[in-house]
């Protein structure tokens, strides 16, 4: 899963570039040539969604996600590992699993109906809707990977960095 997250982070990086280029091109065409299309605006939203949903598992893998650090930062030894395991198992996995599960029918309805944007010249919606169950499913799987690594660390099988921030490869 770590490898998949790393590869998808590269895709997410390219979606940022693509969104920036489309945004610049759209601005030039809109203000320079007095032409506009809602499709260009919507593709930027789709690319932003891809950036977030494909990049989030890598952020979790790199242990760069947002956490309340008031207590966590003061913990020493394996206490941070136990807090991570509890947080991943009690909060991340149930939330990601539930959202992935609930978003699948949402995507399926949009796909089967051929749902289109309500905007003139808008795009089909199913590619953006697909990012929901896929992205949250990937976060769920990365969460499982993180739990496995932390349990392995506690058992002395997997070595984490000394500051317990990023895994040692």
N, C-alpha and C positions, 0 to 999 in steps of 0.2 A: 504494500500500500504506500509505503514511503516513496518508492520509485515512481509510482503512478502520480502521487501528489507533486513530486518534483517535475515530472514531465508536464503535468497540467499547469504548473506555475509558469512554465515557458510559454504555453499557449496564452495564459492570462497576460503575460508581459506583452505579447504581440497584439492582443486585443486593445490594450491601452494605446499603443502606437496607432493602430488602425482607427480607433475612436478619435484620437487627436488629429490625424490626417483628414478624416472625414469631416470633423468639426471645422477645421481650417478651410477645407475645400468648400464646404457648405456656406461658410461665411463669405468667402470670396464670390461664389456664384450668386448668392442672395443679394449682397450689397454691390458687387462689381458688375454683374450682368443682369440684375433685377429678375432673377428666376429662382423659384423655390419649389421644394417638394417635401412633404411630410415624411416620406420614406427615408430621407437622409437624416432627419431628426430621430426617427424611430430606430434606425440601425445603430445610432449612437447609444440609445438606451439598451438595446440588445447586447451591444459590445460591453457596456458597463456591467450589465448583469452577468455576462460571461466572465469578466474580470473578477468580480466578487465571488461568484460561485465556483469557479475553477481555481481561484487563488487562495480561498479560505482554508482548504485542507493543508496547503503548504505552510500557511501561517501557523496553524496548529502544530504541524510537524516541527517547525523551527522554534516552537515554544515562544512565539512573539505575539500571541494573542493578548487581548486586554484582560487583566485581572485586577481585583482590588488587592493592592500590595501592602496595606497597612499592617496586617499581621503576617502575611505570607513571607515578606522580605526579612522578617526577624526570625523566622524558623531556621533551625540548623539541623544538620544531619539528614536523616531520612524523613523528617517531618514534612518537608515540602512534597516529597514523593507521595506520602499518604494523603495529603490534602489534594494533590492532583488526581490521584486515583479516585478519591471520593467525589470530587467535582466532575470528573469525566463520567463516572458510572451513574451518579445520581442526577446530574443536570444535563450535561452535553448529550449523552447517548439517548436518554428518553426524549429530549426536545428534538434532536435531529431525526430520530426514528419516527416520531409522530408527525413532524412536518413533511418528511419524505413520503410517508404513507398517505397523509391527507392531500398532498399536492399531486399525487399520481392521477386520481380521477379528474382533477382540475385540468391537468395537461391532456388527458385522454379525451375529455369532452371537447376541448379546443381543437385537438387534432382531428377527431372524427367529424366534427361539424365544419372544419375548414375555417374556423373563426378568423376574421380579419379585423384589423384596427378600425375603429369608428371614424378615424380621420380620413379626409380625402387623400387618396394616393398612399394610404398607409399599407403596412406590411401584414403578412399572415402572422398570427400570434404563436402558433405552436412551437417554433424554435425557442422563443423566450420562455414559454411555459415549461418546456422540457428541462430547462436549466434548474428549475425548482427541485423536482424529485432527484435528479441526477446530482446536483450540487449538495443537497442536504444528505443524500445517501453517501456521497463521498466523504462528507464531514463525519458521518456516523462511522464509516469504515476507518477513517484516520483516527478517530477517537478510540476505537477498539485497538488499533495498532499502538497508540500511546499507552493504553492500559497494559497491554502485553509487555511493552518495553519497560515500564515502571515496575511491574511485578518481577520481570527478569532482573532488573537492577537490584531490587530488594533481595532476590535469591542469589545474587552474585554472578549471574550469567551474562549480564549486559552492563557495560561500563558507560555511565553518563559523565559529562564534563564535570569538572570540579565545582563550577558555579551552578551546576544543574540548570543550564539554560538551553544548550543545544546538544543533541546526541553526538557521540563520537562515532565516526564511521570506521 
